[in-house]
Amino acid sequence: MINKIQLKEIDTDSCEIILNKAGRVVDGINHGRTVLKGDGVYYKIFDKDYCRRENFVKAFESGFFEGVAPALQSLIVDGNDIVGYVTGTGTPIGSEFDEMPKDFYKKILSKARDKKMFFYDLVASNVIRTNDNEISLIDLESVYNVDELYTISKHNAKVKPNYYFTELKKIWKENMKKISFIQPSRNNLKYLKWSYESIRKNLSSDHEICWADDFSDDGTWEWMNEIIKKDKNVKIYRNEGPKRLGHTILYDTLVDMATNDIVMIYHADMYACPKMDEEVLKHLEPGKVVSATRIEPPLHPDGPEKILHDFGIEPEEFKEQELLDWLSSGMVTEKEPTKGIFAPWAIYKDDFTSIGGHDSLYAPQSKEDSDIFNRFVLNGYELKQTWQGLVYHMTCRGSRFADGAKRNPDGQVFMKNRETDEWLKQNIRSTRNFIRKWGHFVKHDEMMMPIIPPKYDIGLQVMNTDINFLRELEPWCSCIYLDGNSDAYIDEYIKSEQPNTKYDLTKRVKQYGVDDVTKNHDIVVQFDAREFDNNAFQVINNMSEILKDSGEVGTMEYYIFRFFINSLETYEKELIICES
């Protein structure tokens, strides 16, 4: 049983200060600690929120230091909290560049395998020979869980030396966390087969695959049932119909079924390139969302967030070996991770469920991804894309392009103007619901990092409208107030539009009559529909940014609009948690 001494019992006045970094904060991270030299001992004292304090506590409680840190004599506690430790004196076995004694090095590697933890700065200057002639680690808070091997840079830490890092990478891979792949599918059997084969061939066989059959009639459910007889790491679910649920709902159904801590939203038309899982997991930790990089045939315009290269547009013509040779030849250049997000993306299940998952407002599909990406950002999650983890993506093989991709006689691929009526109608519905919720169209930078303008409580008071104008403007506000001649078409509009949204339109469309509505909302905007043109619509479209940049409490004139601004409070953070 190791001794404990209370912090207040240490006679700091009689000690020599060796290191004084108490209260040191770098990039918002506390690195505060102090080292004092007493009579034959060293006291290392942590700030309560020192970034590596818990590292030491976990390592100590796991027994990591037994046999490798004989210099450890006592714990320093403040009440019941461990806030440091005491070590005996000794002599460093060498400089930072000297070799580690082989027997001691083997002990450290054995500890890493046994405890699933590692001492990151294994250089001779952090190892002493005690007065009892024993070799011992010092700087004992330098211990991390093995699954943090690639993320310790967050604490300005780096594994040394290189040969030690090589061995730790092997241990990391042996203990690599498992992913639950989340794959809804509807009448996409040939793509799902192709995707499944790639996951099992190119990635760890221990990953779980969760499938949902969305009332398919192409043999998908029958095939899934054959697979689960042979593959113990597959889970399946079927929507019995007759109505399609869509992936907005089924993603979350499968996440609930998943048994791993990590889930990956993964399309049925994606081929997993070798080591994609490893590269994603290197960057993933709680509070982060990590995307793989898509390689796609030229079916859609190029962009800096993906790689365009034609290795086939259908599984029947997929040039697998050509893709693998291209990857192994180094054609994909080394590139640091970037900020942004697109499928496939991985997240800790707890992080996903804590914000309520996808919003059923967008069922069956479209804009549900943009919505949850906004909520990730607002909740403080870091969005990262790795360029070493890759998938080949056929693209849009669900309801958008039900009959797959085509080639012109000259071999060029195309999809433009081939969308299904179902997808087009749902895309319009989801776009309008996204505007109702967020107050703007989907916005992101060129790397697909969400841009989120403020969300305001805005009422529109409009003179001289008709049903077409109402249909155009209703989504852009909390409530639209119309003049006294609007009775008939308000009812008509609500009857036709209500099936397309969960919002109660009777609360969003009203007449103002003789009432003063300028106090009904934080912001009320008055204008005459007869003066409305494309420039006016652009003002409506960008109203959040205009208010953010130029808005002040009081009245304001802007183009054809008169603003009554009672408050500039914003509400976008109230949208983080999805209750549906």
N, C-alpha and C positions, 0 to 999 in steps of 0.2 A: 504493500500500500504506500503510495508516494505521499510525501509530506505536503501540506498546504500552509502557506503563510498569508496573512492578511496584508493587503497593500499598505494600509496605514501603519503597520508594524515595521516597515522597512525604513531604516535611518538614512534617508536619501542625502542628508547634509554631510554625512561622513563618506559618501561614495564619490568616485571620480566619474564624470560624464564622458562616456565613450562615443555615444551617438545621441543627438537630440533632434528628433523629427516629430515631436508631439504636435498634434494639430495640423499636420501637413496634408493638404488636399490638392490633388492633381486631376484636372478634368472631371471634377465632381466626385472623385473617389478618394476616400480617406486612407492615407498611407502613414498615419501617425503612430510612431512608436519611439521608445527611448531605451538606450542601453546604458546601465550603470555598472561600474566595477567596485565591488566591496572587498571584504577580507577573504580572498581565495575563491570568490564566486563572481559570476556575472548575473545581473538582474535585467531581464528583457520585459519591458512593460508596454502593453498595447493601449492605444485609445480604445474606448468601448466599441466604436464603430470602425476600427481598423479593418481593412478589406480582407486581411488574411487571418484574423482572430479565429473565425470559425474553422479555417483550415487546420490550425493547430489543435483546436478542441476535438474535431472529428478524428484526426490522426491519432491523438492521444487515446481517445476512447476506443478506437479500433485495435489498439495494441501495436500500431505501426512502429513505434520507437523501441519496442522491446528487442534487445540484442543489437541495435544499430545506433542508439543514442545513450550510452551509459553515462555520459556527462550530465544528463538531466537529473536534477536532485529534488526539486520541489516545484509545485504550482503556485503562482501568485493569484490570489483571489480578492475580489472586492465584494464582500457579502458572500453570495453564492456563485457569482460570475467569475469565470477564469479570465484573467486579464494579463497573463504573462507567465513566465517560468524562470527558474533559477538553474544555471549550469555551473559545473565546476570549471576550473581553469585547465589549460593544457597548451600544447604547442601545435600550430598548424602543420599538417603533414607535408605541405608544399605550397607553391604558388598556384594561381588559377590555371596555369598551363601544364602542371605536372600530372603524371598518370595516377590514377586511383589504384590502390592496392587491390589485386585481383580477387582475393578472398572476400574483402569488404564489398567490392563491386557486385559480386555474385549474390551476397546477402541482400543488397539493395534491390536487385532485379527480382530476387525471390519474394521480397516484401511486396513489390509492385504486382506480381502475379497473384500472391496470396490475398492481399488486402484490397486489390483493385485501386491502389493509390500509388503516387510516385512523388519523389523528392525532385523538384525541377532543376535546381542549380547545383548539380553534382560535380563540383570542382574542388580541388585539393584545399583551397583556402576556406572552404566551408566544412572541413573535416579536421578534427584535432586528435592528437594522441594525449590522453588524459594523464594525470599524475600517477595513475595506477597502470599505465602502459596499455590502455585500451583505446581502440580507434572509435571515434564517436562523431556523429553528425552534430552540427550546431545550426543556428538559424532555422529553428525547427518549425516555424510556420510556413515553410516553403514546400508544403505538401498539398497536392490536389488529387481529386478523383481521376482515375484513368480516362474516363469519358470526357474530361476537360482538357485533354492533351493539346488540342488545337485551338482552344479558346482562352488559354491563360494570358495571352497578350493583353486582355482587358485590364489586367493588374500590372502592366508593364513587365511581365515575366517572360522569360525565354528559356527553353530547355538547353542545357549545356552538360557535357560536350556532345558533338554530333554523333559519335558512335553510340552513346547512351540513348539519344533520341531515336536512332535506328531501331534499337531493341524495344523501346517504349512503343513505337509505332506498331510493332508486331503484337505486343500485349494489348494495345488499343483495339486492333483489328479482331483479336481473339474475343474481346469483350464488347465489341461494337453493339450499340443499341439496335433494337429491332424496330422496323417500321411496319405500320399497318397501311397498306395501299388501299385507297378508297376509290372504287370504280363503279359508278352506276352505268347501266347500258340499256339501250333500247334498240333492238334490231340492228345491232352492230357486231354480230357474232364473228365475222371473219377478222375484224379489227381486234376484238377482245382476245381471240385465240392468238393472234400475232403478238399482241402486247403481253399476254400471259407467258408465252414461250420466252420472250426476251427477259422478263423479270426472273424467271427460274433459271435461265441459262447464264445470264450475265451478272446477277446479283446474289447476295446471300440467300440460301434456300430457307433460312429461318424466318425471313420476313413474312408477315401475314398479308393475305390478299382478301379484301372484303368486297364482294360483288353484290349489286342489286340489279335484278332484271325488272325493267319497267314495262311489264305487260307486253313483252316481245312475242312475235309470232314466227320467228325465223329459226327456232330450235335452241335459242340461247339458254332457256331454263333447263332443258334436257341435258345440254352439254355441261352446264354448271354442276348438275347432280352427278354426272359421270366423273368429273374432276375431283369432287370432294371424297369420292371413294378411294382415290389414289393419293391425294395431297391433304395432309392433316392440317396444313396452315392456310386453308381457304375457308372462308365463311360466306354463306349465301343468303339472300333475301329476295322474295318476289312480291312485287305489287300485282295482285290478282286482277286489277282493273275493275270495270272496263275503262275507267278514266286514267289517263297518264298522270303520274305524280311529278315527274321531271327531276333533274339532278339537284335543284335547289333544296328539295325535301329529302331526296335519297342520300345526298352527301351526309346529312346529319343523322339519318337513320343508321348509316354504316359506321359513322364515327362512334355512335352509342354502342354498336356491336363490337367495335375494335377492342382487343385485349392488350395492345401495346401502349406505352406512354406517348409514342410519337405516331402521328397520322400524316399521310401525304395525299392531298387531293390530286388525283391522277386520272387523266382522260383515257378512255378505252382505245384511242387511236394513237397511243404513244409507245414507242419502242425504247426500252431502257438500255442505254449504252453501258459498256463495262465500267464498273466502279462508280456509277452515278450515285448510288446510295452512300458510299464512303465519303465522297466529296461533299454531299449535302450535310451529312452528319458531322463532318469536321467543323462546320460553322454553327450548327444548331445547338441552342441551349434555351432554357426558359426565358420568355420575353423576346424571342427572335422568331422570325418566319424566314425560311430559306427556300429559294427557288432554284431549280436546275435551269440550264440554258437549253432552249429549243433549237434544233437544226430542222429546217423546214424546206420543202420544195417551193419553188416560186409561184405559189398559188395566191399569195397576198403580197402587198408592197413590202419592200425591205425596211428594216429598222435597226437601230444600233443595239437593241436588246435581244436580238436573235441572230442566227447564222443561216443564210440562204444557201442551200446546196441540194441539187436534185438527185436523190438516191431512190426515187420511185414515188409514185402518187397513190398506189394501191398495193396491198400485200402481195398480190400475184406478180408484180414486177419489182418488188423491193430488192435492191442491190446490197444485200447484207454484207457480203465479204468486201465489196468496194468501200462501204462505209467504215468497216473495221480497219481496213488497210489505211484509209484516209486518216482515221483517228490515230493509229499507231505511228504514222509517218510524221507526226508533229505539225500537221496542217492547222490544227487548232492551237493558236499561239497562247502562251502563258499570259494570263490576264488576271489582275486582282479583282476580288469581288466588287460588285457595284450595288448601289442602292436602287431598289425597285422590286416588282413582284409580278409574276405571271405563272400560270400552271406549267409544270407541276410544282406545288409548294408544300413544304413540310412544316409542321408546328407541333408543339407539345399539346396533347389532348386537353389538358387542364386549361391551357391558354385559350384554346378554341372554345371550350364549353363555358368558360367564365364570362364571355361576352354574349353568350346565347347562340353561337353558331350563325348559320345563314338566316336571313330574314325571309320568311315565307311570303312576304309581300310580292316577291319576284317569281313565285312559282308559275309555271314549271321551270323556266330558265330565263337567262339574259339579265344582266346587270347585278345579279346576286354576288358576283365576284367583286365588282367595283365597290359595292356597298360594304362588304366585309373588309376589303382592303382599307377603305376610309376608316373604319372602326378600329382596325389594327393600329393604324397610325395614331389616331386620337387616344388610344389606350396606352400609348407609349412603347409599342412593340417596334423593334428594329427590323426592317425589311431588307434582306440581302439576297443577291443573286450570285451563285458560284458559276464560274466559266469553265471549271474542270469537270463538273457534273453535268452530263448531257443526255438528252432524249432526242430521238427522231420523231417528229410530229407530222402525221398525215394532215391534220387540221380539219376541224368543223365537220366531223362525220356523224353527227347526231341529226337532229331535226333540221339543221340549217341547210345541209346539202345531202339529202337522203339517198340520192343515187350516186354518191361518190364524186370524185374528180374526173375530168376529161382532158384529153389532149386534142389539139388541132391537128390537121393532117401533117403539118410541119414539125410536130412533136412538142409544141409549146402547150403548157398546162393553163387551164383557166377555170374560174369559178364565178366570175362576176355575172350578176343578173340571173343566177341559177338558184337563188334561195327559195325554199318552200314557202307556200302561203302561210302555213302554221308558224314558221319562224318569224316571218315578216310581221304578222299580227302581234305575236307575243313580244317581239322586240319593241314595237310601238307602245304596248301596254307597260312593259317594264321601264322604258325610258320615261314615260309620263309619271310613273310611280317613283322613280328615282328623283325626278325634279320635285315632286310633292314633298318627299322626305328631306332632301338636301338643299333645295332651292337653286340648283344649277345642273347643267349637263355634267356627265362624267369628265373629270379633268385629271390629267397626269402629265409628267414631263416625258421626254423622249425615251427614258429608261423605264417607263411605266411606274414611276414613283407617284403616288396620289398627290394631287394638289387639292386642298380642302378650304374653300372660302368660308367665311363665317356664315352661320345660319341665323337669320333674323326672323322675328315675328312681324310679317308684313301683310297688311290689308290693302286691297286695290278697290278704290271707289271709281266706277267708270260710268260715264254718260253715253247715251246713244249707242248701245250695243245690239248685237243679234246673237243667235245661237252659235254661229261659226266663230265669232269673236270670243264668246264664252268658252268654247271648246279649246281654243288656242291659249287662253290666258289662265284658266282655272288652276292648272298645276303649279303656277309660279308664285303662289301666295298662300297665306294661312286661310284667307277668306276673300272672295270677290263679291263686292256689293254693286248691284245693278239698279238702274232706274225703274220707275213705276210701270213701264210697258213690257216688262220681262217675264210676267207670270207664266205664260204658256210655254215659252221655250226653256225656262228653268226646269219645269217639271219634265219636259221632254228630254233635256240634257241629262238630268239625274237618272231617269229611267234607263237611258241607253248606256251611260258611262258607269253607273254603280257596279255592274257585274265585273268591271275591269280593275277594281281597286278595293282594298280593305278600309280605306278612309271613308268616313261618313260624309257624303257629299252634301247632305242637308245642312251640315255645319260649315261647309266651305263655300256655299253659293247662297246668297241672300239678297233681298232688296233693301235699299236704304231709305226710300220714301222721303219723309221730311226729317228723319232722324239725323243727328250729327254723329257720324261714325268715326270721327278723327281721333277719338280717345279709346276706341275698341281694341287697338293693337299698339305695340311699341312704335310701329311705323305705319302710317297710312299714306297711300299715294293716290292722288286725284288726277284724272285726265279725261279728255273727250275722245272716244273711239274714232270719231270722224277725222281726227288729226293723226291717227296712228299710222306709221309707215315702218319700213325696214329699220331705219335708224332708231325708232322708238322701241322696236323689238330688241335691238341690240342692248338698249339701256335695261330693259327687263331682264335679258339674259345675263347681264353683268352687274345686276343691281347690288349683289353682295359686295363685290369689289369696290363699286362706286361709294357705297355707304361706309365701307371700311376706310377708304382713302379720304373722302370728303364730307361724310355725314357729321352733323352736330345737332344736339338737341335744339329744337325750334322748328321753324319753317324754312324750306329751301326750294328754289325753282331750278329745274334742270330739264332742258329741252321742252317737251310738251307737258312735263310732269310738275305737280306741286306736292312736295313732301311735308308731312306733319310728323316730326320726329319727337316722340315722347321719351324714348329710351333707346340706347344702342347696345343693350344686353344681347349676347349671342347664346345660342342653344345647341351648337353642334355636338358638344360633349354629352348632351342628354341623349344622343342617338347611339352611343357606344353599345349599350346593352340592348339586345334584342329579346323582347319578352314573348314573341310569337312562337 
